[in-house]
Every structure is written in C-alpha cells, then in structure tokens.
C-alpha cells in the first residue's frame, strides 16, 4: 500500500492525551456556552417564510438578483436556480406587518427591474410550525443515527471501544454546532445533511483505527496499552492523511466555488473532517484507555471442546 509517511518507530500520540482532552473539554464547554447563550441562527427551513418562484425569458445572474432584492428592501433572501438558469426560487424570512402577498409583489417589482420578462409562477408561505417540525425531525435523525451507530459498533467491538467511538461522534457534532453558533452561520436542512455526513466520515476513520488496535492487542505480547494505540494510529496514519486530503480537495472546492447556497454545507464538512480526524485519536482512543481496555478484552472467548468435562478413559 502506498504510504506518504513512514516512520521507524511508532509516534507517541498518547503522550499528548491529557492536554488534548483538556482542549476538547474547553471546546465543548465553549460550544455549549454559545448554544445556550446565543443559540443557532436558524434558516428559513426551520423558521418559516415566503417562497417565490419567478421565471424569465433569458438566464439571469444570481448576484444581480440578490442586489436587486437588497435595493428593494428585502435583504437576507436565499436565491437559487430552480430547474433551469431562467427560473429562480427566492425564499424570504417573515417580516412584521408585511403579509405574503405584499412580499410577493415586492419581489416581482424588484425582478421586473432586472428584466421585463419576469413572471411570478408560485407564491407560498411556510409556517413556523412546519419549520419547528423540521428542526425536531432533523435533531431526531442525528440522535437515531448515533444510537444505531452505538448498536453497530457495540456488536463489532468491545464496549469500551464502542463507547469511545460514539463519544467522538458526539464531540464532532457538538463542536461543529458550537462554531455555527458563535459565528452566527445559518443552519438549514443542508447543515443537518452535513452533520450526518460528518458522523459517517468520523465513524469510518475511528473503525479503521480500532480494527488495527484489536489486531495489535492480539498480535503484540508486550507493551502497554498506550503503546498498542500508538502503533495502531501510526500504522493507519498514511491512510488517514490520504483520505482526508482527497476529501478536502472536493470540500474546499465547494467552499470556494459552490456559491452561497451550499456555503454552510461545505463549512460544516470542513469542520467535521478536521475534528473527525482529531477525535479518532484523542477522543475515541483516549476514552477507551481511560476505561481500562486491555489485551484480555480483545481475545476471543475460549471454545469449550465437547467432552472436556469428562474424565479421561483408562
């Protein structure tokens, strides 16, 4: 297998377990502080708002449409192509003392200033109750995913390793949400999809490390638990770096060139890839060590042979 990092001796990752754990606790505390004091900047998918579909005879530029909406007193609108480059889907946050029809007329007036061919195809209002239901379902989806992962990893690995894997996933999700809270980044349904993607990415990295940990526990006859984890992480480091680098190439491209519509999605993935790689080493592995995982826990149970409890024949 191609390796981009070769070392003669295992890297002593576990030497930094205590400072890394302190850093993680600090980040989680800051994340909870932001979530409880500032909250999340919910998008229109969760807060509700007005949806306007507008059609043109010619393709239109999204930046020109956003500038026209700002000039018309409609800032913060989410604009995207709908089907073709000649059709737009515009979502507006609800405004006090302004009904849906007035918002639709204001949008149409602004679009007419861009092109006389502008025609409103659809005007709908998404109520806050639907947004609240989406928020509840999104949170439930993440929770169910974590529970299913706990069940799967618990069946595949020893429970100390399984609990470390799930703890690392929760660590990644909490810190990502904390960053979104402090930076006031908008949270919509694409962010829920990104968080579920982060969970899957982080789990895959953790399982690769734990597979090697289990092999090393059964193969090595000497050395401490920290030595076993150091060697397992070092053995899989090239694979981790290659996977992370190739994934980052795509995500950075989405972040830089994907446009405003998926900017939050790409941001969540960037955070998740970074913290997912970190948590596989300094959350999942350190937690398993803290719980006292030993070589005896990795050995398969002895198989009792039939008749072993009988007295030998004379």
Residue pairs with C-beta under 8 A, 6 or more apart in sequence:
1 238
1 239
2 238
2 242
3 238
4 238
4 241
4 242
5 237
5 238
5 241
6 238
7 234
10 227
10 230
10 231
10 233
10 234
11 230
11 233
11 234
11 237
12 230
13 229
13 230
13 233
13 234
13 281
13 282
13 285
14 226
14 229
14 230
14 285
14 286
14 289
16 282
17 226
17 282
17 286
17 289
20 278
20 281
20 282
20 286
21 282
21 286
24 171
24 279
24 282
24 283
27 175
27 178
28 171
28 174
28 175
28 178
30 178
30 182
31 174
31 175
31 177
31 178
31 179
31 181
32 174
32 178
34 178
34 181
34 182
35 177
35 178
35 181
38 181
38 182
38 184
39 181
40 177
40 180
40 181
40 187
41 180
41 181
41 184
41 185
41 186
41 187
42 131
42 135
42 186
42 187
42 188
43 78
43 186
43 187
43 188
43 189
43 191
44 78
44 91
44 92
44 93
44 126
44 131
44 188
45 131
45 134
45 188
45 189
46 131
46 132
46 134
46 135
46 138
46 187
46 188
47 93
47 94
47 128
47 131
48 94
48 125
48 126
48 127
48 128
48 129
48 130
48 131
49 91
49 92
49 93
49 94
49 125
49 126
50 91
50 92
50 94
50 100
50 103
50 104
50 123
50 124
50 125
50 126
51 89
51 90
51 91
51 92
51 122
51 123
51 124
51 125
51 126
52 89
52 90
52 91
52 92
52 103
52 104
52 107
52 108
52 120
52 122
52 123
53 82
53 87
53 88
53 89
53 90
53 120
53 121
53 122
53 123
54 87
54 88
54 90
54 107
54 108
54 111
54 118
54 119
54 120
54 121
55 86
55 87
55 88
55 118
55 119
55 121
56 86
56 87
56 88
56 111
56 115
56 117
56 118
56 119
57 86
57 115
57 117
58 86
58 115
58 117
59 84
59 85
59 86
60 85
60 86
60 88
60 114
60 115
62 79
62 80
62 81
62 88
62 259
62 260
64 114
65 79
65 88
65 90
65 111
65 114
66 77
66 79
68 110
68 111
68 113
68 114
69 75
69 77
69 79
69 90
69 107
69 110
71 110
71 113
72 106
72 107
72 109
72 110
72 113
73 106
74 92
74 103
74 106
74 107
74 110
76 92
76 93
77 90
77 91
77 92
78 90
78 91
78 260
78 261
79 88
79 89
79 90
79 260
80 88
80 89
80 261
81 87
81 88
81 89
82 88
82 89
87 121
88 111
90 107
92 103
92 107
94 128
95 103
100 123
100 124
100 125
101 123
104 120
104 123
107 120
108 118
108 120
111 118
112 118
134 189
138 189
138 192
141 192
141 196
142 173
142 192
142 195
142 196
142 199
145 196
145 199
146 166
146 169
146 170
146 199
149 165
149 166
149 169
149 199
149 203
150 162
150 163
150 166
153 161
153 162
153 165
153 166
153 203
153 207
154 162
156 162
156 207
157 165
157 210
157 214
158 214
158 293
158 297
158 298
160 287
160 288
160 291
160 292
160 293
160 297
161 210
161 213
161 214
161 284
161 288
161 293
163 287
163 288
163 291
164 206
164 283
164 284
164 285
164 286
164 287
164 288
164 291
165 203
165 206
165 207
165 210
165 284
167 283
167 284
167 287
168 202
168 206
168 276
168 279
168 280
168 283
168 284
168 287
169 199
169 202
169 203
169 206
169 279
171 275
171 279
171 283
172 198
172 199
172 202
172 272
172 275
172 276
172 279
173 195
173 198
173 199
175 271
175 275
176 195
176 198
176 268
176 271
176 272
176 275
177 187
177 195
179 185
179 271
180 187
180 191
180 264
180 267
180 268
185 264
185 267
186 264
187 264
188 264
190 261
190 262
190 264
190 265
191 264
191 265
191 268
193 265
194 264
194 265
194 268
194 269
194 272
195 268
195 272
197 269
197 272
198 268
198 269
198 271
198 272
198 273
198 276
201 247
201 272
201 273
201 276
202 272
202 275
202 276
202 279
202 280
205 240
205 243
205 276
205 277
205 280
206 279
206 280
206 284
208 236
208 239
208 240
209 232
209 233
209 236
209 280
209 281
209 284
209 285
210 232
210 284
212 232
212 233
212 235
212 236
213 228
213 229
213 232
213 285
213 288
213 298
214 298
215 232
216 228
216 231
216 232
216 235
217 228
217 294
217 295
217 297
217 298
217 299
218 295
218 298
218 299
220 227
220 228
220 231
220 295
223 231
225 289
225 293
225 294
225 295
226 289
228 295
229 285
229 288
229 289
233 281
233 285
240 277
240 280
244 273
244 277
247 273
248 270
248 273
251 266
251 269
251 270
251 273
252 266
252 270
254 262
254 265
254 266
254 269
255 263
255 266
255 267
255 270
258 265
258 266
